Amino acid sequence: MSERPWHCRHRLAIDVGVAVFFVLLDTGLTLAGAAWWPADPGALAWLMLGAQAAACATLVFRRRAPLTVLTVLAGFTLLVTLLISPLGALNPEQGGNLWAPFATVVAAYGPFFYTRDRQDRRTALVALAVLTVIVARPWEPAIMVITIGVLRTALGPLLALYIDARRRLVLALTERAERAERERHLLAEQARAEERARLAGEMHDVLTHRVSLMVLQAGALGITAKEETTKQAAEELRTAGCQALDELRDLVGILRTTPEGEETPLAAGLVALAAESTAVGTPVDLVEEGDASLASPVVGRTAYRIVREALTNVRKHAPGANVTVRVEYDESRVRLSVRNTPPVEQPSNALAGTGSGLGLGNLRQRVELVHGTLHSGPAPDGGFVVEATMPAYVPTAESVGVSP
């Protein structure tokens, strides 16, 4: 996952910087005579200058409370306007200036960019209209003041609406591209399923016929042969042929399995595995945390195989042990652990010696193909633990390497 941009990771620092900038800008412009500052400032003027700085400093909260920031700056502008006229407590050096600080541009931007609720946006429109009237002072008609005042309050909302519309357009295009990618994966999966079905048919037609002949001939030889060694060899050959047919049937069944058939819910599959293992004398405690639907099908199938292989190994190498299977689902990861206690009986050499010994190695390859990790080894209490971490979502096309 790529790291978020700097401005997304340090929003508070940016908001503080923006607030400090406008505090200094509006204070400097006011003292320079570009706003309401009187030629002979008194205590009230300095008090209002501090109030203006405090009002501009509320820009720190422009993301969390945009309507409040807009209201504070509108209230300050209204107060200054009333002190100038009709109260006459302040006498600006330049009577044709705007009394509103430049921070109102950013304050008017916030409610339309950071607010999604329709009712809040209606309230923002009313507040913006009131601010525009206060800033433009239509009761003192001056074309320059009205024009600049309307532009100052309208610039922020227009910019916010443009950026919001652009963001929505980018999200829509991204979603369309992702949907097209998913459709491409599904088409590729369908083509693979058809190819697997074709291969299954060819294997059935060619191999089953030859192996069946071999089994029949071995059976006939076992009946007609006079020597005991020949009969025994024929029976062994017939038995091997029958096993080969069974394995071939299983393989053909796997190849003919469609992706829909493979997408058994992960939770139901693990419950069935736990029940089967408990029924044959290996108690399993299944603990699941989170929503299993967060795991994509290929991750679910890989997790199912990990648990199945781990339980098989427990039955072979740790008879009588108790097993705890823990699965944690979240939006980005699936964490799985299978932990068993020490065996209470000596494992059977005949049973422990079956298999290729490559089960965990093959599982590790499957997990790596979905960009996950798998670790296994002895536990401190003398048992054994298998742990895997996989991404929750893997595109369907990546299931090629982990299909049966």
N, C-alpha and C positions, 0 to 999 in steps of 0.2 A: 504494500500500500504506500503510495507516494505521500511525502510529508506535506502538510497544509502550508499555503503561502504565509509569509511573515505577518502580513496585515491581518490574517485570520487568527493567528496565534497570539497576537499582542493587541487586541482591540482596545483594552483599557488604556494602554500606553498611548495609542493613537488618539483616543478621545480626550485624554488629558492634554496632549500636545495641541489639539485643535482648540480646546478651551483656553489654554494659556495664550495661544496666538491671537485669538479674538479679544481676549481681555487686554492684551498689550496694544493691539491695533485700534480698538475703539477708544481706549483711554488716551492713546497718543493723538488720534484724530480729533477727539473732543477738546483736549488741551490746545491743539493747533487751531481751534476755531472752526472746524469743519462740521460741527454739530450744534448743540444747544449751549455751549459754554459762554457765560457772560463776560463782558469786558472787565468788570470789576467783581470777581468771584468772592462770595461770602461763605459762611459756614454751611448754608443750605446747599450751595453749589458743590462744595467738597463732599458733603454727605451724599448727594445724588450721584457724584462721580463714583464713590465707593459702592453705592447701590447698583450702578451700571456694571461695575466690575463683577459684583456678585451675581448679577443676572446673566452676564456672559459666561461666567464660570459654570453655570448649570448645563452647559453643553457637554460636560462630562457624562451626563445622564441622557444624552440625545438618543441612544439606542434603547435603553430600558424604559424611559418615560418621555417619549417625544412630545406628547400632548402637554405634559406639565412644563417642559422647557419652553414650548411655544407660548403657553399661557403666562409664564413668568416674564418673558421678554415683552409680550403685548401689554401686560400690566405695568411694567416699568415705562414703556413708551407712552401709555395713556397718562401715567402720573406726571411725567415730564411735560406732556402737552398741556395738562390742566394747570400745572404750576406756571407755565408761560402765559397761557390764556385760557380762562378768564381771570385766574387768580393774580397774575402779574408778579409772582414771587421770584421768577427768574426772567432776566432780560438778555436773550442771546445777542452776542455781538453781530452775528449774521442772521438776519430774520428770515432769509429765504432758504435756509438749510433744512435737511430732514432731521427730526429729533430721534429717530429710531437708530440703534446701533447696527453695525454691519452683521453682527451675530444673528440677526433675524433671518438672514438668507439661509444659514445652516439650520436654524430652528424650524423654518418653514419646510425644509427638505425632509426632516425626520418623520413626521406623521404619515407621509405618503409613501415612504420607502420601507420603514420598519413595521408598519401596521398592516395586518391582513384582514382584520375583522371589518365587515361592512359598516357596522354601527360606529366603530371608532373612526372610520374614514369620513362618515357623514359629520361626525363631531369635528373632525379636523377641518373639513370644508367650512363649517360655520366659524370656527376659530380663525381660519385664514381670512375669511371675509371681514371679520371684525378687525383683525390686525391690519388689513389693507386700508380700511377706512381710517384707522388711527394714524397709520404712517402717512397716507396721502393727504390728510386734512382737507377734505372737499369743502368744508365750511369756510376755508380761507383759499379761495380759488387761485391757484398758481399752476400754470401748465407744466413748468419744470418740476415742481414738487410732486404733483400728481403723477406725472409720467415716471419719474425715477422711483417714487414710492410703490407704484404698481409693479414695475419691473423688479424691484428688490424683493417683494413678497411673492411674485409669480415665478421667478427664476428657479428657486429651490424645488417647488412642486413639479414644475415642468421637467426639470432634470431628473427628479426622482421617478416620475412616471415613465420617462424614456428608458432609464436604466432598468427599471422593473420589467418593462415590456421586452427589452432586449434579453434579460435574464430568462424570462419565461420562454422566449423563442429559442434560446440556446438549450434549455432543458427539454423542450419539445423535440428539437432536432436530435439531441442526444438519445432521448427515449426511442425515437424512430430508428436511429442507427442500431441501438441495442436490440430492438425488436427484429430488425432485419438480420442481425447477426444470429439471434436465437433461431430464427426460421432457417437460416443456412445450416446451423448445427443439426436441426431436426431433419432436414432433407438429407444431410450426410449420414445421420443415424439410420434413416429409413433405407438408404442405399446399402449400408453395411448389413442391415437385417436381411435384406433381400439376397445379398451375396452369401451370407451365412446359411440361409435356407437352401440356396442352390448347392453349396458345398455339402450340406447335410444330405441332400438327395443323392449326390454323386457318391458320397461315402457309403450310403446305404445300399445303392445299387451294385457297387463294385465289391466292397469288402465283405458285406454280409453274405453275399452269395458264395464267395470263395471260402470263408471261414465255416459257413454252414456245411459245405461239402466236406471240408476237412473233419468236422465233428461227426458227420454221418459215416464217413469212411473209417474213422477211428472206432466208432461204435460197432460197425460191422466186423472190423478186424478183431475186436475184443470178444465177439461172439464165436467167430469161426476159428480163431487161433487155438492150437492145441497146447503150446508151451505156456507155462504160467508166467514166465518173464515177459513174453510177448503180450499176453493179456494185460499184465500190469502196466506195461509201457503204453498200450493202446488206451487203457482207462485214464492214465495220466494225461495223455494227449487229448482225449475227449474232454476231460475236466478243464484243461487249459483253454481249449477252444470255446467251451461254454463261458468261462470267465471273460475271454476276449469278446464274446458276443455281448455279455452284460455291460462291459466297459464301453464297447462301441455304441450300444443303445443309449447309455448315459451321455456319451459325447455327442451323439446325434441330437438327443433331446436338448442339450445345452446350445448347440448351434442353431436349433430351430426356435429357441426361445426368443420372443420379440422383446423389445425394450419395455413394452407395457407390462409384460409378465415379470420383468426383473424389478419393477418399481414397487415391490412390496414395502409397505410402511416400515420404517426402521424400528419403531417402538414395538410393533406387533411381532416382528421377526426376532427381536431380542427376548421378548417375553416367552416366545415359543422355545427358543434355545435354552433359556433358564429352566423352563418346565421340563423339557426333555432330559436335561442333565440331572435335575433333582430326582426325576423318576428312576434313573438308573443308579442312584446312590451317591451322586456328587452334588451336595446342596449348593445352590447358587442364590446369592442375595443381589438383586438387580436394583440399582439406584439411578434414577434419571432426573436431571435438573435442567429446566428450560423447555423450550418448544422444539420437538423433534422435526417439525415441518420446516425449520430453518435450514436443515441439512439437505443439499441437493441429492438427487437419486444416486449418482455415482459415489458420493461420499457415504451415503447410507449403506450401499452394497459393500463398500470397502470395510466399513465399521462392522457390518454383520459378519464378514469373513474373518476379521480379526478375532472377534469373540468366539466364533465357531472353532477356529484353529486353537485358540488358547484353551477352551474347555476340553477339546480333544486331547491336548497335551497333558492337562491336569488328570484326566481319566487314565492316561497311559503311565505317567511318571509320578503322580501323587495321589494314589488311591486313598479314599477316606478324607481328603482335605476339603475344607470349606472354601468357597470362592465368592469374592465380592466383585461385581461388575458395576463400574460407575461411569456414567456418560453425562457430560455437561454440554449443553447446546447454548450458543449465543449467536449474535448476528454475524460474527466474523470467523469464529472457530468452533470446532467440535473436538472436545477432549475426551479420551476414552482410556480407561485403565481396567485391567483384569488382574486381580491379586488373589493368590491362594495361600492358605496356611500350610505348614509342613505336613507331609504325608503321615498318616497314622499306621499304614501298613507298608510292607516291602513291595515295591512294584514288581509285576510279573515280567520276567525277561522276554517271554514270547510276545507279550503285548507291547512292551516298550520297544522291542526291536522292529516292529512293523513300521512301514512308512519309509520315505526317502530321506528324512532328516533335513529337508530343505523347506519345511513349512514356513518357519519364521523368516527365512531369507526371501522367499517368494512374497510373503506379506509385506516385507520392507520395500521391495520393488514396487508393489501395488501402491503403497502409501506415498512413496516418492513420486510416482506418476501423477498423483493428485496434489503435488507440492506440499506434502506433509512429512512428518517425522515419526519414526517408531523406535522405541527403546525396550529392551527386555533384559532380564537378568535376575539373579537371586535377590530376595528381600532380606532385610536385617534379621527378621524373625525365623529365617530358615525356609521360608516359602519361596514363591516366584512371582514376578510381576511383569506384565506387558503393558506399556503405555504408548499411546499414539495421539498426535495432535494434527488435525487436518483443517484446511479452510472450509467454512460452511458451504460456500458456493463454488462449484467447479462447472464450467460449461459442458454441455452434453457431449461435444465433440471430443473432449478429453477422456471420455469413458472408454475409448478404443483400447488403451493399454491395460485397463483394469477389468474388462469384461471377462466372464468365465472362459 
